[in-house]
């Protein structure tokens, strides 16, 4: 009998009896059931398909309580049960690596770095250094000259699906009326106060620390997990567009803003671009009345304005400003 790095108790219904087997596995406490065939202990392991498999040296038997399929000495546990077991274990292992105080501390560090739209590079560089220190693959991607965003990856073992966390690093302009220093983040009465924490450095901190926790837990996910700290959300998402055009792709994506995991939505705003042709003459609203005068008088009006005096239009009316309407119904000139 060969044991894996961890031990777990597994049970299988065989001939009306519950028998236990020690099995090695790749998940917490080795949570992949071992299987007893012909009363002998076997080696259990988790396959790439998430199916717990036990290999017996003897010939397989059929009719094991309807929950096993036996063929050529290999016993396959019901795949859905094994997947649920594995996923629950992965979740527990990652959550065990989440330190709430560390998450809040990291969010504070993000808030301390001003990152208005077009000025995101300093926070992108901070994030890049942090992810490198956490042994994640990270790089700075130049979107515009000297304007960078951060792209990182937690490699999977090969396969799909892949997942991307996408969060923008730029923040809204700071409104008036703040009673605290917006760049000195504080937590009071369970509320976080700081520039850009709602839109969306709180979400940035959550997604970064989630991936860091997965790396620290040592879980082996099938697909890659991407982290994208992008620029230009207030410019229509230019950072994400640049990211996609550079060839970075994922099967699924999560944008962690703005309502927490209690309000997950699966829709997003769209954009419609169209062109409108308008027949007429453009004019500033301050010259709206002048736009109704004849062409000749309008020219005289602007000439009068430029010298600070008055002039006569072609129709003989006195013009003192370009916003006056010198033309009368007797003007012989064709209205403009």
Rosetta blueprint (number, residue, H / E / L):
1 X L
2 X L
3 X L
4 X L
5 X L
6 X L
7 X L
8 X E
9 X E
10 X E
11 X E
12 X E
13 X E
14 X E
15 X L
16 X L
17 X E
18 X E
19 X E
20 X E
21 X E
22 X E
23 X E
24 X L
25 X L
26 X L
27 X L
28 X H
29 X H
30 X H
31 X L
32 X L
33 X L
34 X L
35 X L
36 X L
37 X E
38 X L
39 X L
40 X E
41 X L
42 X L
43 X E
44 X E
45 X E
46 X E
47 X L
48 X L
49 X L
50 X L
51 X L
52 X E
53 X E
54 X E
55 X E
56 X L
57 X L
58 X L
59 X L
60 X L
61 X L
62 X L
63 X L
64 X L
65 X L
66 X L
67 X L
68 X E
69 X E
70 X E
71 X E
72 X L
73 X L
74 X E
75 X E
76 X E
77 X E
78 X L
79 X H
80 X H
81 X H
82 X H
83 X H
84 X H
85 X H
86 X H
87 X H
88 X H
89 X H
90 X H
91 X H
92 X H
93 X H
94 X H
95 X H
96 X L
97 X L
98 X L
99 X L
100 X H
101 X H
102 X H
103 X H
104 X H
105 X H
106 X H
107 X H
108 X H
109 X H
110 X H
111 X H
112 X L
113 X L
114 X L
115 X L
116 X E
117 X L
118 X L
119 X L
120 X L
121 X H
122 X H
123 X H
124 X H
125 X H
126 X H
127 X H
128 X H
129 X H
130 X H
131 X H
132 X H
133 X H
134 X L
135 X L
136 X L
137 X E
138 X E
139 X E
140 X E
141 X E
142 X E
143 X E
144 X E
145 X L
146 X L
147 X E
148 X E
149 X E
150 X E
151 X E
152 X E
153 X E
154 X E
155 X L
156 X L
157 X L
158 X L
159 X L
160 X L
161 X L
162 X L
163 X E
164 X E
165 X E
166 X E
167 X E
168 X E
169 X L
170 X L
171 X E
172 X L
173 X L
174 X L
175 X L
176 X L
177 X L
178 X L
179 X L
180 X L
181 X L
182 X L
183 X L
184 X L
185 X L
186 X E
187 X E
188 X E
189 X L
190 X L
191 X E
192 X E
193 X E
194 X L
195 X L
196 X L
197 X H
198 X H
199 X H
200 X H
201 X H
202 X H
203 X H
204 X H
205 X H
206 X H
207 X H
208 X H
209 X H
210 X H
211 X H
212 X H
213 X H
214 X H
215 X H
216 X H
217 X H
218 X L
219 X L
220 X L
221 X L
222 X L
223 X L
224 X L
225 X E
226 X E
227 X E
228 X E
229 X E
230 X E
231 X L
232 X L
233 X H
234 X H
235 X H
236 X L
237 X L
238 X H
239 X H
240 X H
241 X H
242 X H
243 X H
244 X H
245 X H
246 X L
247 X L
248 X L
249 X L
250 X L
251 X L
252 X E
253 X E
254 X E
255 X L
256 X L
257 X L
258 X L
259 X L
260 X L
261 X L
262 X L
263 X L
264 X L
265 X L
266 X L
267 X L
268 X L
269 X L
270 X L
271 X L
272 X L
273 X L
274 X L
275 X L
276 X L
277 X L
278 X L
279 X L
280 X L
281 X L
282 X L
283 X L
284 X L
285 X H
286 X H
287 X H
288 X L
289 X L
290 X H
291 X H
292 X H
293 X L
294 X E
295 X H
296 X H
297 X H
298 X H
299 X H
300 X H
301 X H
302 X H
303 X H
304 X H
305 X H
306 X H
307 X H
308 X L
309 X L
310 X L
311 X E
312 X E
313 X L
314 X L
315 X L
316 X L
317 X L
318 X E
319 X E
320 X L
321 X L
322 X L
323 X L
324 X L
325 X L
326 X L
327 X L
328 X L
329 X L
330 X L
331 X L
332 X L
333 X L
334 X L
335 X E
336 X L
